Amino acid sequence: MIAIDSRLYEGYIGRYRLKPDSILTVMREGSHFFAQSGAERYEIFPEGEREFFCKAVDAQITFEVDGKGRAASLVLHLNGQRMRASRIN
């Protein structure tokens, strides 16, 4: 885990469509960053400026950003799968 500028988080907060019926919501509460799908919510921690990991489950998230630093999509690495999710808001 590394320390990153917390202003970077603002460009990642939002909702991302994993599947037609599955939304991953990325949120911030104070200095903590979370990813939630359905009722499951997990804190995620930075490995780099765009790479995050979860301690509770074996998952990593990589944010794909535009020229302004706002995430247009993310890639969720979970259980050996690589799932791309487009930002919906």
C-alpha positions in Angstrom: 0.0 0.0 0.0 1.2 3.5 -0.9 0.1 7.0 -0.1 -1.5 8.9 -3.1 -2.9 12.4 -3.4 -6.5 12.0 -2.2 -7.7 14.4 -4.9 -7.1 11.5 -7.4 -10.0 9.7 -5.8 -12.4 12.3 -7.0 -11.9 11.2 -10.6 -12.6 7.6 -9.7 -15.8 8.0 -7.7 -18.9 6.8 -9.6 -20.8 3.8 -10.9 -19.5 1.3 -13.4 -21.5 -1.3 -15.3 -19.8 -4.8 -15.0 -22.7 -6.7 -16.7 -26.2 -5.6 -17.7 -27.5 -6.4 -14.2 -24.3 -5.7 -12.2 -23.1 -2.3 -11.1 -19.9 -1.6 -9.2 -20.0 1.6 -7.1 -16.8 3.3 -6.1 -17.1 5.7 -3.2 -15.1 7.7 -0.7 -15.7 8.2 3.0 -13.2 10.6 4.5 -9.8 9.1 3.7 -11.2 5.7 3.0 -12.1 4.4 -0.5 -14.7 1.6 -1.1 -16.0 -0.6 -3.9 -19.5 -2.0 -3.6 -21.5 -4.4 -5.7 -25.0 -5.2 -4.4 -24.8 -5.6 -0.7 -21.1 -6.4 -0.6 -18.9 -3.4 0.2 -15.1 -3.6 0.5 -12.4 -1.1 1.3 -9.8 -0.8 -1.4 -6.2 0.4 -1.0 -3.8 2.1 -3.5 -0.9 0.2 -5.1 -0.3 3.0 -7.5 -2.1 6.1 -8.8 -4.6 4.0 -10.8 -4.2 0.5 -9.2 -6.1 -0.6 -6.1 -6.4 -3.8 -4.2 -8.8 -5.3 -1.6 -7.6 -7.0 1.5 -10.9 -8.9 2.3 -11.0 -10.7 -1.1 -8.5 -11.4 -3.8 -9.4 -8.5 -6.1 -7.6 -5.6 -7.8 -9.1 -2.6 -9.7 -7.3 -0.6 -12.3 -8.9 2.7 -13.3 -8.6 3.7 -17.0 -8.6 7.5 -17.0 -9.0 10.2 -19.7 -6.7 13.2 -20.2 -8.4 15.1 -17.3 -7.7 12.2 -14.8 -11.4 11.1 -14.7 -12.0 7.4 -14.9 -13.9 6.4 -18.1 -13.8 2.7 -17.1 -12.1 0.3 -14.8 -10.8 -3.3 -15.0 -11.7 -5.6 -12.1 -9.4 -8.6 -11.6 -11.3 -11.1 -9.5 -10.8 -14.9 -9.1 -8.6 -15.1 -12.2 -11.1 -13.2 -14.3 -10.5 -9.8 -15.9 -13.8 -7.8 -16.2 -14.0 -4.3 -17.8 -16.7 -1.9 -16.6 -17.7 1.3 -18.3 -18.5 4.3 -16.2 -22.2 5.1 -16.2 -22.1 8.3 -14.1 
